[in-house]
């Protein structure tokens, strides 16, 4: 599989080119991905669209948005980053830390509870820290939702920790099935500010995953693009 990153204008041109081919497509909202299939329903390619683009499932069309606000939430056991981007510009962020990880086992207390009890004093401390941890995250994100319009919610959080985000004493400002939520398409080693900015940079770009069977579409578009550029130059020389 061949992965490439492109800007919005390029992707809009490629999308229009694909519309003129006899292809079927599917949109996966949680991943912000458009997948194209051939005549025998074989996967040809996929496009993960940027935060600036919006796919209309009703019109089956891709459009660029004039103004998009989004929140990014990166959560690992014991550390999290929350940020608000006003029309793509980082407006506010906060990094949270908590004593949630058992040092010897290297696992969070929340995971440890599945196999062991919670009677020890250290365990109780870590559980209390976990509660404060998710409360702080929800308090911060709630201020964004209260003061701004939020169009998208990028989330990176393991399935183990997600229940603690939504079932905290401080309610999350969005529900688990909120249509604005999408999964951040990148493994986050540590949710520090540097990685948060790196994730945002990737999300601002569009990613194409080419299957071997779909490379001809990409090559044909490049050829047509180059031909048009040559014709425009020749017209300009008259």
C-alpha positions in Angstrom: 0.0 0.0 0.0 1.3 3.4 -1.0 0.5 6.4 1.3 0.8 10.0 0.2 -0.1 13.4 1.6 -1.8 16.2 -0.4 -3.3 19.6 0.1 -7.0 20.4 -0.2 -6.9 21.9 -3.8 -5.1 18.9 -5.2 -7.5 16.4 -3.5 -10.6 18.3 -4.7 -9.3 18.0 -8.3 -8.6 14.3 -7.8 -12.0 13.8 -6.3 -13.7 15.4 -9.3 -11.6 13.2 -11.6 -12.7 10.0 -9.7 -16.3 11.1 -10.0 -16.0 10.8 -13.8 -14.9 7.2 -13.5 -17.2 4.2 -13.1 -16.4 3.6 -9.4 -18.5 3.0 -6.3 -17.5 4.7 -3.1 -18.2 4.5 0.7 -17.7 7.1 3.3 -16.6 6.1 6.8 -17.3 9.1 9.1 -15.4 7.8 12.1 -12.2 7.7 10.1 -13.1 10.6 7.7 -12.2 8.2 4.9 -13.7 7.8 1.4 -13.0 4.4 -0.1 -13.3 3.6 -3.8 -14.1 0.2 -5.3 -13.9 -1.3 -8.8 -16.5 -3.1 -10.8 -16.0 -6.3 -8.8 -16.0 -4.4 -5.5 -12.3 -4.7 -5.1 -10.7 -1.8 -3.1 -8.8 0.6 -5.3 -7.8 3.4 -3.0 -8.9 5.5 0.0 -8.8 9.2 0.8 -8.6 10.4 4.4 -9.8 13.9 4.2 -8.4 16.9 6.0 -10.0 18.9 8.8 -10.9 21.7 6.3 -12.8 19.4 3.9 -16.3 18.0 4.5 -18.0 15.1 2.8 -21.7 15.4 2.2 -23.2 12.0 2.5 -26.5 13.3 1.1 -25.0 15.0 -2.0 -22.1 12.5 -2.2 -19.8 15.5 -2.7 -16.6 16.9 -1.2 -16.4 20.6 -0.3 -13.9 22.9 1.4 -15.2 24.7 4.5 -14.7 28.5 5.0 -14.3 28.2 8.7 -13.8 25.1 10.8 -13.2 24.8 14.6 -12.1 21.6 16.1 -11.0 20.0 19.4 -8.2 17.4 19.7 -8.1 15.1 22.7 -5.1 12.7 23.1 -5.3 10.4 26.1 -2.8 7.9 27.5 -2.7 6.3 30.9 -1.4 9.1 33.2 -1.1 11.8 30.5 -3.4 13.7 28.2 -3.5 16.8 25.9 -6.5 18.8 25.1 -6.5 21.6 22.5 -8.9 23.9 20.7 -8.2 25.0 17.1 -10.0 28.1 15.9 -10.2 27.8 12.1 -7.1 25.6 12.1 -5.0 27.8 14.5 -4.1 26.5 17.9 -6.0 28.8 20.3 -5.7 27.0 23.6 -4.2 23.8 25.0 -3.5 22.0 28.2 -1.5 19.0 29.2 -2.7 16.9 32.1 -0.7 14.3 34.2 -1.8 11.9 36.8 -0.3 9.1 39.0 -2.2 6.3 37.3 0.5 3.8 36.4 1.8 1.0 38.6 5.6 1.3 38.3 6.6 -2.3 38.6 3.9 -3.7 36.2 4.0 -0.7 33.8 0.2 -0.8 33.5 -2.5 1.7 34.5 -4.5 1.1 37.7 -7.7 1.0 35.7 -6.4 -2.0 33.7 -5.0 -3.6 36.9 -8.5 -3.6 38.4 -9.6 -6.2 35.9 -7.4 -8.8 37.6 -6.8 -7.6 41.1 -8.5 -5.9 44.0 -8.3 -2.3 45.0 -7.8 -2.5 48.7 -4.2 -1.2 49.0 -3.6 2.4 49.8 -1.5 2.9 46.6 -4.4 1.6 44.5 -6.8 3.9 46.1 -4.5 6.9 45.4 -4.2 5.9 41.8 -8.0 5.5 41.4 -8.5 8.9 43.0 -5.9 10.4 40.6 -7.7 8.8 37.7 -11.0 10.4 38.6 -9.4 13.8 38.9 -7.6 13.2 35.6 -10.7 12.6 33.6 -12.6 15.3 35.4 -9.9 17.8 34.4 -10.1 16.7 30.8 -13.9 17.1 30.7 -13.8 20.5 32.4 -11.3 21.8 29.9 -13.2 20.6 26.9 -16.5 21.9 28.3 -15.1 25.4 28.2 -14.5 25.0 24.5 -18.0 23.8 23.8 -19.5 26.5 25.9 -17.6 29.4 24.3 -17.2 28.3 20.7 -18.8 26.4 17.9 -17.1 23.0 17.6 -17.3 21.3 14.2 -15.0 18.4 14.7 -13.7 16.3 17.6 -10.5 14.4 17.0 -10.0 11.7 19.6 -7.1 9.3 20.5 -8.0 7.1 23.4 -7.8 3.3 24.1 -11.1 1.4 24.5 -10.0 0.6 28.1 -10.0 4.3 29.0 -12.9 5.6 27.0 -15.6 4.6 29.6 -13.8 6.7 32.2 -14.0 9.7 29.9 -17.8 9.4 29.3 -18.8 8.1 32.8 -16.9 10.6 34.9 -18.6 12.6 37.6 -18.0 15.6 35.4 -19.9 14.7 32.2 -18.2 14.9 28.9 -19.5 17.8 26.7 -20.1 15.4 23.9 -21.7 11.9 23.8 -20.0 8.7 22.6 -22.0 8.6 19.4 -21.5 12.3 18.5 -21.3 12.6 14.7 -18.4 15.1 15.0 -16.0 12.5 16.5 -13.3 11.0 14.4 -10.4 8.7 15.2 -7.0 10.3 15.0 -5.2 8.3 12.4 -1.8 8.2 14.1 -0.2 6.3 17.0 0.6 8.7 19.8 3.6 7.6 21.9 3.1 10.5 24.3 0.4 13.2 24.2 2.8 16.1 24.8 2.5 19.5 23.0 5.1 18.6 20.4 3.2 15.5 19.4 -0.1 17.3 19.4 1.2 19.8 16.9 2.6 17.0 14.8 -0.9 15.3 14.8 -2.5 18.6 13.8 -0.1 19.0 10.9 -1.1 15.5 9.5 -4.8 16.2 10.0 -4.5 19.4 7.9 -3.4 17.3 5.0 -5.2 14.7 3.0 -3.9 11.1 2.8 -4.3 8.8 -0.2 -3.8 5.0 0.3 -3.3 3.3 -3.0 -3.9 -0.3 -3.6 -1.9 -1.9 -6.5 -5.2 -2.2 -8.4 -5.8 1.5 -8.1 -2.5 3.0 -9.1 -3.7 3.4 -12.7 -6.3 6.0 -11.4 -3.6 8.1 -9.8 -1.3 7.9 -12.8 -4.1 8.8 -15.2 -5.0 11.9 -13.1 -1.3 13.0 -13.0 -1.1 12.6 -16.7 -4.3 14.6 -17.3 -3.1 17.3 -14.8 0.2 17.6 -16.6 -1.5 17.8 -20.0 -3.8 20.6 -18.8 -0.9 22.5 -17.4 1.0 22.2 -20.8 -2.1 23.4 -22.7 -2.6 26.3 -20.3 1.1 27.3 -20.9 0.7 27.1 -24.7 -2.5 29.2 -24.5 -0.6 31.8 -22.5 2.1 32.0 -25.1 -0.2 33.2 -27.8 
